[in-house]
Amino acid sequence: MAHYKERRLEPAKSEFLLAVSDGPKCAEAHYNLGLALWYLEEKEEARKHFLEAADLAPGNQVIWDSPVLHPYSEPQKETKKKKETAAEKAPGGFGNRGQLGGGY
């Protein structure tokens, strides 16, 4: 996160790639990688990671409300609805984890 916050995007991308490799089911890792890729103008690759993050974290409002995810929101509305329905049935649900950057 330090690289990303200081806008050292190539090193941030490398670190986030490692995070995704170590934690492929970590929504925050995919989201953060997507952010780095987005700002590096690697839009299609960023899209894949944003969508993966959204699929992994249907209740995470930080991810779902992110402006960078909005261009992809139309196809995801169905996915979000289906995932939230499943999450509502599960005890405890995913919940909102707040700021991204940790947990991996």
C-alpha positions in Angstrom: 0.0 0.0 0.0 2.9 2.4 0.7 4.0 2.2 -3.0 0.5 2.8 -4.2 -0.1 5.7 -1.8 3.2 7.3 -3.0 2.1 6.7 -6.6 4.9 4.3 -7.3 2.5 2.2 -9.4 4.9 -0.4 -11.0 6.2 -1.5 -7.6 2.7 -1.4 -6.2 1.5 -3.6 -9.1 4.3 -6.1 -8.3 3.4 -6.2 -4.6 -0.4 -6.6 -5.4 0.4 -9.4 -7.8 2.2 -11.2 -5.0 -0.8 -10.6 -2.7 -3.2 -12.0 -5.3 -0.9 -15.0 -5.8 -0.7 -15.6 -2.0 -4.4 -14.9 -1.4 -6.4 -15.6 -4.6 -9.7 -15.4 -2.7 -8.9 -12.1 -1.1 -11.2 -9.5 -2.6 -9.1 -6.6 -1.3 -5.9 -7.9 -3.0 -7.8 -8.1 -6.4 -9.3 -4.7 -5.9 -6.0 -3.1 -5.0 -4.3 -4.7 -8.0 -7.1 -3.5 -10.1 -6.5 0.1 -8.9 -2.8 -0.1 -9.7 -3.5 -1.5 -13.2 -6.2 1.1 -13.8 -3.9 4.0 -13.2 -1.2 2.2 -15.3 -3.7 2.3 -18.2 -4.0 -1.5 -18.2 -7.8 -1.2 -18.2 -8.8 -4.7 -19.4 -6.6 -6.4 -16.9 -7.9 -4.0 -14.2 -11.4 -4.9 -15.2 -10.8 -8.6 -14.5 -9.5 -7.9 -11.0 -12.3 -5.4 -10.2 -14.9 -8.0 -11.2 -13.1 -10.7 -9.2 -13.0 -8.5 -6.2 -16.7 -7.7 -6.5 -17.6 -11.4 -6.9 -15.5 -12.3 -3.8 -17.0 -9.5 -1.7 -20.6 -9.0 -2.5 -21.3 -7.0 0.7 -18.2 -4.8 0.7 -19.5 -1.3 0.0 -16.0 0.1 -0.4 -15.5 -2.2 -3.5 -19.0 -1.9 -4.8 -19.3 1.9 -4.4 -15.8 2.5 -6.0 -16.0 4.9 -8.9 -13.5 2.8 -10.9 -16.0 -0.1 -10.7 -18.9 1.9 -12.1 -18.0 1.4 -15.8 -18.5 -2.3 -15.2 -21.5 -2.1 -13.0 -24.3 -3.0 -15.4 -23.3 -6.7 -15.9 -22.5 -6.9 -12.2 -25.9 -5.8 -10.9 -27.3 -9.3 -11.5 -24.2 -10.9 -9.9 -24.5 -8.6 -6.9 -28.1 -9.4 -6.4 -27.6 -13.1 -6.6 -24.6 -13.0 -4.3 -26.3 -10.8 -1.8 -29.3 -13.1 -1.7 -26.9 -16.0 -0.9 -25.0 -13.8 1.6 -28.2 -12.9 3.4 -29.0 -16.6 3.9 -25.5 -17.3 5.4 -25.1 -16.5 9.1 -22.7 -13.6 9.7 -22.4 -12.6 6.0 -19.3 -10.9 4.7 -20.0 -7.4 5.9 -18.1 -4.2 5.2 -14.5 -4.4 6.0 -13.9 -0.6 5.7 -10.8 0.6 4.1 -8.9 -1.7 1.8 -5.3 -2.6 2.0 -5.0 -5.2 4.8 -5.8 -8.8 5.3 -3.4 -10.4 2.8 
